Amino acid sequence: MTYRVCFVCTGNICRSPMAESVFSARVAEAGLDDQVVVDSAGTGGWHVGDPADPRTVAVLEENGYGGDHAARQFEASWFADLDLVVALDRGHLKALRRLAPTARDAEKVRLLRSYDPAAGDDLDVPDPYYGGMEGFVECLEMVEAASEGLLVAVREQVEGRAA
């Protein structure tokens, strides 16, 4: 049975496609790519169909990740098919939980940085869109750090299903 993870930010052109690319690489490295499907979306539809921000693509490619992406907007109906919805900041967390059709669906929504023990209480991944390249580099560092703990959690879920 496939485990489905969707990363969500605002427009699906900066943070969530970055998280999707990094986590997809972690899943493949762990040999779980036949059991885990990773994608991303935005809470808003402003950029639907657009590629990732060029700065996102540049940072990803400089660090050995893929940058191919087309933005889309998250839909409430997706909850039925998703196992985990990963919000990039508290605003997305609240919006997604309000959008969730059931309490069980709302429980599927988690903050990405909650999987990084070093994050402490600072669980938001800041939006780099209005800044320079340093914000995109910082975003990648936060995503990479949290992806390790997220992979452990997802692996536990996948193995628990197989048992």
C-alpha positions as CSV (number, residue, x, y, z in Angstrom):
1,M,0.0,0.0,0.0
2,T,1.4,3.4,-1.0
3,Y,2.0,6.1,1.6
4,R,1.2,9.6,0.3
5,V,2.8,12.8,1.5
6,C,2.0,16.3,0.2
7,F,4.0,19.4,1.2
8,V,2.0,22.7,1.2
9,C,3.0,26.4,1.2
10,T,1.4,29.5,-0.1
11,G,1.8,29.5,-3.9
12,N,3.6,26.2,-4.5
13,I,6.6,27.8,-6.2
14,C,9.2,28.2,-3.4
15,R,9.0,26.2,-0.1
16,S,6.8,23.3,-0.9
17,P,8.4,22.3,-4.3
18,M,11.8,22.5,-2.5
19,A,10.5,20.2,0.3
20,E,9.0,17.9,-2.3
21,S,12.3,17.6,-4.2
22,V,14.4,17.1,-1.1
23,F,12.1,14.6,0.5
24,S,11.7,12.7,-2.8
25,A,15.5,12.3,-2.8
26,R,15.5,11.1,0.8
27,V,12.8,8.6,0.0
28,A,14.7,7.3,-3.0
29,E,18.0,7.1,-1.0
30,A,16.1,5.0,1.6
31,G,14.8,2.7,-1.1
32,L,11.2,3.6,-0.3
33,D,10.3,5.2,-3.6
34,D,8.1,2.3,-4.5
35,Q,6.1,2.7,-1.3
36,V,6.0,6.5,-0.8
37,V,4.6,9.1,-3.2
38,V,5.7,12.7,-2.6
39,D,4.1,15.8,-4.1
40,S,3.3,19.4,-3.2
41,A,0.7,22.2,-3.6
42,G,-0.2,25.7,-2.5
43,T,-3.0,27.0,-0.4
44,G,-3.7,29.6,-3.1
45,G,-4.1,29.3,-6.9
46,W,-2.1,32.3,-8.1
47,H,0.7,30.3,-9.6
48,V,-1.2,27.2,-10.8
49,G,0.7,25.7,-13.8
50,D,3.8,27.8,-13.2
51,P,7.3,26.3,-12.7
52,A,9.0,26.7,-9.4
53,D,10.6,30.1,-8.7
54,P,13.9,30.3,-10.6
55,R,15.8,30.9,-7.3
56,T,14.2,27.7,-5.9
57,V,15.3,25.8,-9.0
58,A,18.9,27.3,-8.8
59,V,19.3,26.4,-5.1
60,L,18.0,22.9,-5.7
61,E,20.1,22.2,-8.7
62,E,23.3,23.6,-7.0
63,N,22.7,21.1,-4.2
64,G,22.0,18.1,-6.5
65,Y,18.2,18.0,-6.4
66,G,15.8,18.2,-9.3
67,G,13.9,21.4,-10.0
68,D,11.2,20.2,-12.4
69,H,7.8,21.4,-11.1
70,A,4.3,22.7,-12.0
71,A,2.4,24.5,-9.3
72,R,-1.0,23.5,-8.2
73,Q,-3.6,24.4,-5.5
74,F,-4.4,22.0,-2.7
75,E,-8.0,20.8,-2.7
76,A,-10.0,19.5,0.3
77,S,-10.9,16.3,-1.6
78,W,-7.2,15.3,-1.6
79,F,-7.3,14.5,2.1
80,A,-9.1,11.2,1.4
81,D,-6.0,10.0,-0.6
82,L,-3.3,11.5,1.6
83,D,-1.6,10.0,4.6
84,L,0.3,13.1,5.6
85,V,-0.1,16.8,4.7
86,V,3.1,18.8,5.6
87,A,2.6,22.5,6.2
88,L,5.6,24.8,5.8
89,D,4.4,27.4,8.4
90,R,1.7,27.9,11.0
91,G,-0.5,29.9,8.6
92,H,-0.6,26.9,6.2
93,L,-1.3,24.6,9.1
94,K,-4.3,26.6,10.2
95,A,-5.6,27.0,6.7
96,L,-5.3,23.3,5.9
97,R,-6.9,22.2,9.2
98,R,-9.8,24.5,8.4
99,L,-10.1,23.0,4.9
100,A,-10.0,19.4,6.2
101,P,-13.4,17.7,5.8
102,T,-13.1,15.7,9.0
103,A,-11.3,15.8,12.3
104,R,-9.3,12.7,11.2
105,D,-8.2,14.6,8.1
106,A,-7.2,17.6,10.2
107,E,-4.9,15.3,12.2
108,K,-3.0,14.5,9.0
109,V,-1.6,18.0,8.9
110,R,1.8,18.6,10.5
111,L,4.4,21.3,10.4
112,L,7.6,20.3,8.6
113,R,10.0,21.7,11.2
114,S,8.2,19.7,13.9
115,Y,10.3,16.8,12.6
116,D,13.6,18.7,13.3
117,P,14.5,18.5,17.0
118,A,16.9,21.4,16.6
119,A,14.1,23.7,15.5
120,G,12.9,24.2,19.1
121,D,9.8,26.4,19.1
122,D,10.7,28.1,15.7
123,L,8.6,25.8,13.5
124,D,7.9,28.1,10.5
125,V,10.0,27.9,7.4
126,P,10.1,31.6,6.4
127,D,8.8,32.5,2.9
128,P,11.9,33.5,0.8
129,Y,9.9,34.9,-2.1
130,Y,10.4,38.6,-1.3
131,G,14.1,38.4,-0.4
132,G,17.3,37.4,-2.0
133,M,19.1,34.1,-2.6
134,E,20.2,33.8,1.1
135,G,16.5,33.2,2.0
136,F,16.3,30.3,-0.4
137,V,19.5,28.8,0.9
138,E,18.2,29.1,4.5
139,C,14.9,27.5,3.4
140,L,16.8,24.5,1.9
141,E,18.9,24.1,5.1
142,M,15.7,24.0,7.1
143,V,14.0,21.6,4.7
144,E,17.0,19.2,4.7
145,A,17.3,19.2,8.5
146,A,13.6,18.4,8.9
147,S,13.5,15.8,6.2
148,E,15.7,13.4,8.2
149,G,13.2,13.2,11.0
150,L,10.3,13.1,8.6
151,L,11.9,10.2,6.8
152,V,12.1,8.3,10.1
153,A,8.5,9.0,10.9
154,V,7.3,8.0,7.4
155,R,9.4,4.8,7.4
156,E,7.8,3.8,10.7
157,Q,4.4,4.3,9.2
158,V,5.3,2.3,6.0
159,E,6.8,-0.5,8.0
160,G,3.8,-0.5,10.4
161,R,1.5,-1.0,7.5
162,A,3.6,-3.9,6.2
163,A,3.6,-5.7,9.6
